[in-house]
């Protein structure tokens, strides 16, 4: 599974597969901190006189997120009637996630959320959080789980999720994939 | 079917059959938005004054010359799409290549086309060749291509 920090999606061109045109660029990521879900993107115009676009790109209208561009099937994927929800960098809406302390159910402080991690490809979604370690320099990555409890300042994760914490993004991609297949096993 | 590349044919003389006059040289191509078919050949002039010959009017795209019935088949660019192409805003060679997954895949170096039909056969990038069947579009930002089948 290929992963990206949500903040690295900002500034990427939004390109139509049908026309090969760059119709917009990502201004900000819209994220629902309570549901731990990627909602979509707010957009800027492309070019020298770039300004904010009223249009919004919902996550279900995205054909794929890649390291170099966000792809849409055609320009009609951009919804110019929708009201843009509050994006990630607007602190009030981001507060449910960024800056939260993450604790495991056994009371261990795992660190503070510094970034939302998205899976790339044709079904982009939020899969984890990057945490700044409370004890040493550097960060780690914890998978998003259905059982995460959120209070507005703390996020509590089940103990079994902690074994999938990784220190690097590439390793975390593999960890998320195996965590998800474990979860599927349990549901059977 | 005879295949040539854009670079091979660059500068080739364009001749009117009725007068035997040279009416221009191959300077570039106007492609359809899908990036798979040559619509017209840029034969003379620049920008708004550029003139083109529609592919459909050609009698032959020969090894030594491109033949059109008459000088009257040469026309000044007549729409925005053609103007963008002759100005180099939308062009195959030099275009950025982007996969449908949003990953950069180099730049277009050259393209092979069928001299009978004007259909693009393969696009040559600095990252390898791409069959025309994988090309989704050619726009001012990029040539968008499907991913290659997974290697088994």
Interface residues (C-beta under 8 A of the other chain):
Chain A: X12 X13 X15 X16 X17 X18 X19 X20 X21 X22 X63 X64 X65 X66 X67 X68 X69 X70 X71 X120 X121 X122
Chain B: X33 X35 X98 X99 X100 X101 X102 X103 X104 X136 X137 X138 X139 X140 X141 X142 X143 X144
